[in-house]
């Protein structure tokens, strides 16, 4: 009966030799199009029979979406697609097994339009086939995403067939207006679905001067779970990493950081054991990001940063405070950044008028906890720094930011709330609590001092830049100081360029001890009024009056200095400070008749001094007595030698310390 099967076998052989397999192309195209959710076409179809059947398709093309520009290349094309099918295993009920899939000269064009329409979103239907090896030869990819400034071309191939085809990719192009070079060595593509075999990954990315390296294994790379991955990033400015991560980062000096990258699916990414260098400062801690509340169909990330430093150089934090980059970062500035800086230098304005980027605040919710155990830097009297800050829904809350200064400290709490248009509202409360004068003076090249500075301040303003906030601000500052050194106070602490000129104009030596300093500054709609500012030194008592208009950045101040010890020819010195914040001038005023000491001159000071009863002046009764004496002289001289009874609160100041106003 064997002869009966001979015609069947012969028929199969004749079909294999003479059958036109291209007749099945419409059916295959329809099945493939349904699986990808995108039109699929091919030019020829070939089948070779055997225990393992070989199916080959020529010129396979996966089209772009229907509304995509017609002149662009298709999403994907393959010169020749070859698939091996184990038919006998299928007939024995072992499922569909594909021992090998080969892609010869595949080309991929993944792109977005400037409006955000992408051609690479596919509705792929997963199959049940078991695939042995995926081999790629001569693969190319072209990625174009305008909103990221990305235009990258890459070559893709598989190597080391004994290991089921190691993936190798090399790419070059531009990203975020910077040249980019990418090199990836990964495991076999088909092992991506095999949790029993961790998928190795070795990725390096050089984007301009920034270098990023990821190395390790992923337990389930398609689900982005498990694994053991190390992350290393270095460059001249951490702000340049923002386009790579999407995370808003201020400008920084050169840095090197590393950590352990952990994934909990696409829902949570954590960088643990994060440590490295930022300029001359060290930094360590953890960074965690997970999706937050969905708004308008978009899930904003929630980022928790718990960071610490053993030692910080304040110069390394300029990007977090003033926005000024380091010299290394400046070398990599774009032409637009350089032009903006040149414009600011040429401007007659001093206060920064660069608009705030409110969109960065809406990127996500950020919770920061940071502590630096030690602060160093030239002319920096701060000992440590602690910051607790939350950015939620575009609103910034700082609660608080505090610095230690010797035995005292400086602290601030702030709220920044988005307003209509591009404006923000900033409310800041500042407290100076027994700032150690000796610690302040220690930064002033050999100067010495004693006592402390205490006071309170506040500002409430609306604007879209630092200049705009101050031009519309309301608030003020009350402050008192006992002990110290005048030259250091005027030159080193205030940073005034005319500090030395002011000392010379007042006829004071470079090292003049401060007996007492009291000030009450009031800010109303951008005008800073010097309601009270009195300085008692070993040589004279100086009173400052006038205002600074922060709207126009103009100065109109007058200084009157009365010698404390009468000598022949001694005259009270009067000066005016006028001009702009960026270019102020000091001029002597008209001389008046000689006075015997400062007692008579103090008469005019009593009224403004009486409004400062609640400021804590110093750290001891002996130090407080210096300012108390100044107040008593003012009250005595204002009543023709008869001392006026002090206000109840002021009497308490002269007897003992009184907590500073909040």
Secondary structure as GFF3:
##gff-version 3
##sequence-region A 1 662
A	DSSP	alpha_helix	3	18	.	.	.	ID=ss1
A	DSSP	three_ten_helix	21	24	.	.	.	ID=ss2
A	DSSP	alpha_helix	25	36	.	.	.	ID=ss3
A	DSSP	beta_strand	40	41	.	.	.	ID=ss4
A	DSSP	beta_strand	44	48	.	.	.	ID=ss5
A	DSSP	beta_strand	52	62	.	.	.	ID=ss6
A	DSSP	beta_strand	76	86	.	.	.	ID=ss7
A	DSSP	alpha_helix	87	91	.	.	.	ID=ss8
A	DSSP	beta_strand	97	112	.	.	.	ID=ss9
A	DSSP	beta_strand	130	137	.	.	.	ID=ss10
A	DSSP	beta_strand	139	145	.	.	.	ID=ss11
A	DSSP	three_ten_helix	146	148	.	.	.	ID=ss12
A	DSSP	beta_strand	150	159	.	.	.	ID=ss13
A	DSSP	three_ten_helix	161	163	.	.	.	ID=ss14
A	DSSP	beta_strand	166	175	.	.	.	ID=ss15
A	DSSP	beta_strand	178	188	.	.	.	ID=ss16
A	DSSP	three_ten_helix	189	193	.	.	.	ID=ss17
A	DSSP	beta_strand	199	207	.	.	.	ID=ss18
A	DSSP	beta_strand	210	218	.	.	.	ID=ss19
A	DSSP	beta_strand	228	235	.	.	.	ID=ss20
A	DSSP	three_ten_helix	238	241	.	.	.	ID=ss21
A	DSSP	alpha_helix	242	245	.	.	.	ID=ss22
A	DSSP	beta_strand	255	263	.	.	.	ID=ss23
A	DSSP	three_ten_helix	265	267	.	.	.	ID=ss24
A	DSSP	beta_strand	268	278	.	.	.	ID=ss25
A	DSSP	beta_strand	281	295	.	.	.	ID=ss26
A	DSSP	beta_strand	298	309	.	.	.	ID=ss27
A	DSSP	beta_strand	312	313	.	.	.	ID=ss28
A	DSSP	three_ten_helix	314	317	.	.	.	ID=ss29
A	DSSP	alpha_helix	318	321	.	.	.	ID=ss30
A	DSSP	alpha_helix	327	330	.	.	.	ID=ss31
A	DSSP	alpha_helix	335	346	.	.	.	ID=ss32
A	DSSP	alpha_helix	358	361	.	.	.	ID=ss33
A	DSSP	beta_strand	364	372	.	.	.	ID=ss34
A	DSSP	beta_strand	375	376	.	.	.	ID=ss35
A	DSSP	beta_strand	384	392	.	.	.	ID=ss36
A	DSSP	beta_strand	395	405	.	.	.	ID=ss37
A	DSSP	beta_strand	408	418	.	.	.	ID=ss38
A	DSSP	beta_strand	424	436	.	.	.	ID=ss39
A	DSSP	alpha_helix	437	441	.	.	.	ID=ss40
A	DSSP	beta_strand	452	463	.	.	.	ID=ss41
A	DSSP	alpha_helix	466	471	.	.	.	ID=ss42
A	DSSP	beta_strand	474	481	.	.	.	ID=ss43
A	DSSP	alpha_helix	486	487	.	.	.	ID=ss44
A	DSSP	pi_helix	488	493	.	.	.	ID=ss45
A	DSSP	alpha_helix	499	505	.	.	.	ID=ss46
A	DSSP	beta_strand	514	524	.	.	.	ID=ss47
A	DSSP	beta_strand	527	537	.	.	.	ID=ss48
A	DSSP	beta_strand	540	549	.	.	.	ID=ss49
A	DSSP	beta_strand	554	563	.	.	.	ID=ss50
A	DSSP	beta_strand	573	580	.	.	.	ID=ss51
A	DSSP	beta_strand	584	588	.	.	.	ID=ss52
A	DSSP	three_ten_helix	601	605	.	.	.	ID=ss53
A	DSSP	alpha_helix	606	609	.	.	.	ID=ss54
A	DSSP	alpha_helix	621	637	.	.	.	ID=ss55
A	DSSP	alpha_helix	648	655	.	.	.	ID=ss56
###
